[in-house]
């Protein structure tokens, strides 16, 4: 699907990008080049490639899930500028 002048004008209006009338033809040509390049990527055989989340295989360190003593509530609240009924008091941010 080649991109024509009308499509470029519609895209620029939707993206709220001003494109001069004399630049529309150039932008259409560049967008068509990008689309052709993406079409070339479809030809690459990726059936034997596993999906990955990073370019480097990374193993995250794991720790044992053990129950331990939590911090003392009064000790934690002593660092707070203000507390009430065992909870931190924070300023209201939404009216």
N, CA and C of each residue as an Amber inpcrd file, in Angstrom:
protein
   285
   0.8400000  -1.1730000   0.0000000   0.0000000   0.0000000   0.0000000
   0.8880000   1.2400000   0.0000000   1.0630000   1.8310000  -1.1450000
   1.9000000   3.0410000  -1.1910000   1.2030000   4.2170000  -0.5010000
   2.0180000   5.0450000   0.0990000   1.5000000   6.2200000   0.8000000
   1.4920000   7.3880000  -0.1730000   0.3320000   8.0230000  -0.3150000
   0.2090000   9.1640000  -1.2230000   0.1450000  10.4700000  -0.4290000
  -0.0140000  11.5590000  -1.1300000  -0.0370000  12.8770000  -0.4820000
  -1.1860000  13.0110000   0.5180000  -2.3560000  12.4880000   0.1510000
  -3.5160000  12.5910000   1.0410000  -3.2700000  11.8370000   2.3520000
  -2.6130000  10.6950000   2.2620000  -2.3110000   9.9210000   3.4710000
  -1.3190000  10.6630000   4.3480000  -0.3190000  11.2790000   3.7380000
   0.6620000  12.0570000   4.5070000  -0.0300000  13.2260000   5.2080000
  -0.9230000  13.8960000   4.5230000  -1.6500000  15.0100000   5.1430000
  -2.5150000  14.5230000   6.2970000  -3.1420000  13.3600000   6.1330000
  -3.9760000  12.8070000   7.2060000  -3.1140000  12.4150000   8.4090000
  -1.9800000  11.7750000   8.1550000  -1.0750000  11.3830000   9.2400000
  -0.5630000  12.6140000   9.9700000  -0.1900000  13.6430000   9.2260000
   0.3300000  14.8520000   9.8720000  -0.7530000  15.5420000  10.6990000
  -1.9890000  15.4890000  10.2280000  -3.0860000  16.0850000  11.0080000
  -3.3300000  15.2840000  12.2880000  -3.3230000  13.9400000  12.1820000
  -3.5430000  13.1010000  13.3560000  -2.4030000  13.2310000  14.3700000
  -1.1800000  13.3810000  13.8600000  -0.0180000  13.5070000  14.7420000
   0.2140000  14.9460000  15.1720000  -0.5860000  15.8500000  14.6480000
  -0.4550000  17.2820000  14.9390000   0.9420000  17.7980000  14.6090000
   1.4190000  17.3830000  13.4300000   2.7210000  17.8080000  12.9300000
   2.4760000  18.6320000  11.6700000   3.0230000  19.8270000  11.6420000
   2.8570000  20.6720000  10.4660000   3.8890000  20.2750000   9.4060000
   3.3910000  19.9570000   8.2220000   4.2640000  19.6530000   7.0850000
   3.8920000  20.6070000   5.9680000   4.8850000  21.3390000   5.4800000
   4.6380000  22.2730000   4.3770000   4.2240000  21.5040000   3.1300000
   3.4650000  22.1750000   2.2720000   2.9850000  21.5320000   1.0510000
   4.1270000  21.0570000   0.1550000   5.2340000  21.7970000   0.1580000
   6.3530000  21.3900000  -0.6990000   7.1610000  20.2290000  -0.0940000
   6.8940000  19.8670000   1.1690000   7.6060000  18.7490000   1.8100000
   6.7970000  17.4620000   1.8040000   5.5420000  17.5310000   1.4200000
   4.6650000  16.3550000   1.4910000   5.1800000  15.2310000   0.5980000
   5.6220000  15.5600000  -0.5810000   6.1280000  14.5450000  -1.5140000
   7.3670000  13.8500000  -0.9510000   8.2490000  14.6120000  -0.3130000
   9.4650000  14.0460000   0.2730000   9.1110000  13.1150000   1.4330000
   8.1860000  13.5470000   2.2760000   7.7740000  12.7250000   3.4150000
   7.1000000  11.4470000   2.9240000   6.2840000  11.5310000   1.9060000
   5.6270000  10.3460000   1.3470000   6.6720000   9.3590000   0.8320000
   7.6970000   9.8620000   0.1780000   8.7640000   9.0010000  -0.3410000
   9.5130000   8.3280000   0.8060000   9.7910000   9.0750000   1.8850000
  10.4930000   8.5020000   3.0350000   9.6390000   7.4420000   3.7260000
   8.3530000   7.7130000   3.8960000   7.4690000   6.7330000   4.5280000
   7.3430000   5.4670000   3.6870000   7.2810000   5.6200000   2.3790000
   7.2320000   4.4480000   1.4990000   8.5150000   3.6300000   1.6230000
   9.6580000   4.3140000   1.7560000  10.9280000   3.6030000   1.9510000
  10.9390000   2.8230000   3.2540000  10.3950000   3.4080000   4.3140000
  10.3250000   2.7250000   5.6120000   9.4310000   1.4990000   5.5110000
   8.2950000   1.6470000   4.8510000   7.3670000   0.5200000   4.7030000
   8.0040000  -0.5840000   3.8700000   8.7330000  -0.2330000   2.8230000
   9.4340000  -1.2440000   2.0200000  10.4580000  -1.9870000   2.8680000
  11.1630000  -1.2750000   3.7300000  12.1630000  -1.9040000   4.5960000
  11.5010000  -2.8790000   5.5750000  10.3480000  -2.4950000   6.1300000
   9.6190000  -3.3770000   7.0430000   9.1310000  -4.6140000   6.2930000
   8.7220000  -4.4540000   5.0600000   8.2970000  -5.5950000   4.2510000
   9.4560000  -6.5650000   4.0460000  10.6780000  -6.0520000   3.8990000
  11.8490000  -6.9150000   3.7510000  12.0690000  -7.7370000   5.0250000
  11.7650000  -7.1830000   6.1660000  11.9400000  -7.9100000   7.4280000
  11.0220000  -9.1160000   7.5160000   9.8810000  -9.0640000   6.8490000
   8.9600000 -10.2000000   6.8600000   9.5660000 -11.4210000   6.1760000
  10.5520000 -11.2290000   5.3150000  11.1750000 -12.3260000   4.5900000
  12.1700000 -13.1060000   5.4430000  12.5690000 -12.5670000   6.5780000
  13.5480000 -13.2240000   7.4330000  12.8930000 -14.4050000   8.1360000
  13.5490000 -15.5690000   8.0730000  13.0270000 -16.7750000   8.7090000
  13.3960000 -16.7540000  10.1880000  12.3840000 -16.6300000  11.0420000
  12.6160000 -16.5840000  12.4880000  11.9780000 -17.7670000  13.2040000
  11.6460000 -18.8180000  12.4720000  10.9770000 -19.9670000  13.0790000
  11.8490000 -20.6700000  14.1150000  13.1490000 -20.7290000  13.8860000
  14.0310000 -21.4450000  14.8060000  14.6050000 -20.5410000  15.8960000
  14.1840000 -19.2880000  15.9460000  14.6940000 -18.3370000  16.9330000
  13.7340000 -18.2670000  18.1120000  14.2790000 -18.4300000  19.3240000
  13.4470000 -18.3190000  20.5170000  13.2010000 -16.8560000  20.8510000
  12.0090000 -16.5290000  21.3210000  11.7600000 -15.1540000  21.7580000
  12.6660000 -14.8170000  22.9330000  13.0890000 -13.5610000  23.0020000
  13.9610000 -13.1710000  24.0970000  13.5540000 -11.8150000  24.6320000
  13.9320000 -11.5580000  25.8720000  13.6040000 -10.2870000  26.4980000
  14.8090000  -9.3720000  26.5710000  15.9880000  -9.8980000  26.2520000
  17.2020000  -9.1040000  26.3180000  18.1990000  -9.6740000  25.3160000
  19.1280000  -8.8560000  24.8700000  20.1420000  -9.3600000  23.9410000
  21.2000000 -10.1760000  24.6630000  21.2650000 -10.0270000  25.9680000
  22.2130000 -10.7760000  26.7840000  21.4180000 -11.6970000  27.6940000
  21.7820000 -12.9950000  27.7020000  21.0780000 -13.9110000  28.5890000
  21.4340000 -13.5580000  30.0270000  20.4220000 -13.3200000  30.8080000
  20.6280000 -12.8320000  32.1560000  19.8650000 -13.7120000  33.1310000
  20.5750000 -14.2270000  34.1180000  19.9430000 -15.0030000  35.1770000
  19.8790000 -14.1270000  36.4150000  18.6940000 -13.8950000  36.9080000
  18.5350000 -13.0760000  38.0920000  18.8560000 -13.8930000  39.3340000
  19.5240000 -13.2830000  40.2880000  19.8240000 -14.0260000  41.5100000
  18.5390000 -14.2920000  42.2910000  18.4770000 -15.4690000  42.8870000
  17.3040000 -15.8360000  43.6590000  17.7090000 -16.0280000  45.1090000
  16.8060000 -15.7540000  46.0000000  17.0560000 -15.9950000  47.4120000
  15.9540000 -16.8950000  47.9280000  16.2430000 -17.5650000  49.0210000
  15.2370000 -18.4290000  49.6150000  14.1140000 -17.5720000  50.1900000
  12.9220000 -18.0550000  50.0710000  11.7610000 -17.3760000  50.6190000
  11.6100000 -17.8200000  52.0630000  12.1410000 -17.0180000  52.9560000
  12.1440000 -17.3810000  54.3620000  11.4020000 -16.3240000  55.1740000
  10.7150000 -16.7890000  56.2080000  10.0470000 -15.8740000  57.1200000
  11.1060000 -15.3300000  58.0650000  11.1210000 -14.0080000  58.2220000
  12.0720000 -13.4120000  59.1520000  11.3810000 -12.3070000  59.9350000
  12.0850000 -11.7910000  60.9080000  11.5200000 -10.7210000  61.7180000
  11.4330000  -9.4450000  60.8960000  10.2780000  -8.8010000  60.9330000
  10.1460000  -7.5280000  60.2400000  10.6190000  -6.4100000  61.1730000
  10.7590000  -5.2450000  60.6320000  11.2300000  -4.1060000  61.4200000
  10.1750000  -3.7110000  62.4510000  10.6040000  -3.1160000  63.5080000
   9.7160000  -2.6570000  64.5620000   8.9330000  -1.4370000  64.0750000
   7.6130000  -1.4800000  64.2300000   6.7560000  -0.4040000  63.7410000
   7.1080000   0.9330000  64.3870000   7.3180000   0.9400000  65.6770000
   7.6210000   2.2040000  66.3680000   8.9600000   2.7730000  65.9160000
   9.9070000   1.8790000  65.6310000  11.2170000   2.3440000  65.1480000
  11.0820000   2.9990000  63.7780000  10.2820000   2.3930000  62.9060000
  10.0620000   2.9720000  61.5750000   9.3250000   4.2980000  61.6730000
   8.2900000   4.3490000  62.4920000   7.5090000   5.5770000  62.6180000
   8.2940000   6.6960000  63.2850000   9.3440000   6.3560000  64.0200000
  10.1500000   7.3990000  64.6580000  10.9020000   8.2380000  63.6200000
  11.0950000   7.7200000  62.4150000  11.7660000   8.4600000  61.3420000
  10.8090000   9.3820000  60.5900000   9.5250000   9.2220000  60.8240000
   8.5300000  10.0030000  60.1020000   8.3050000  11.3480000  60.7900000
   8.1120000  12.4180000  60.0060000   7.8200000  13.7060000  60.6210000
   6.4850000  13.7080000  61.3650000   5.5260000  12.8690000  60.8810000
   4.2150000  12.8260000  61.5310000   3.6120000  11.4400000  61.3530000
   3.0180000  10.9210000  62.4010000   2.3330000   9.6300000  62.3290000
   1.0580000   9.7070000  63.1560000   0.1250000   8.7990000  62.8350000
  -1.1530000   8.7800000  63.5400000  -1.6860000   7.3540000  63.5440000
  -2.0330000   6.8500000  64.6950000  -2.5940000   5.5100000  64.8630000
  -1.7230000   4.4210000  64.2310000  -0.4020000   4.5840000  64.3010000
   0.5060000   3.5760000  63.7760000   0.7350000   3.6520000  62.2780000
   0.3600000   4.7430000  61.6330000   0.5320000   4.9150000  60.1900000
   1.2500000   6.2230000  59.9130000   1.9090000   6.3090000  58.7550000
   2.5360000   7.5470000  58.3100000   1.4500000   8.5310000  57.8930000
   1.6280000   9.8040000  58.2020000   0.7160000  10.8540000  57.7370000
   1.4290000  11.5770000  56.6210000   0.7600000  11.6480000  55.4820000
   1.3330000  12.3310000  54.3190000   0.4030000  13.4580000  53.8870000
   0.9480000  14.4900000  53.2390000   0.0890000  15.5960000  52.8130000
  -0.8600000  15.1550000  51.6940000  -2.0270000  15.7250000  51.6880000
  -3.0160000  15.4520000  50.6580000  -2.5330000  16.0600000  49.3400000
  -2.5670000  15.2620000  48.2590000  -2.0860000  15.7520000  46.9780000
  -3.1980000  15.9240000  45.9560000  -4.3760000  15.3790000  46.2230000
  -5.5070000  15.4970000  45.3120000  -6.6170000  16.2330000  46.0380000
  -7.1210000  17.2630000  45.4130000  -8.2000000  18.0450000  46.0350000
  -9.5260000  17.4280000  45.6870000
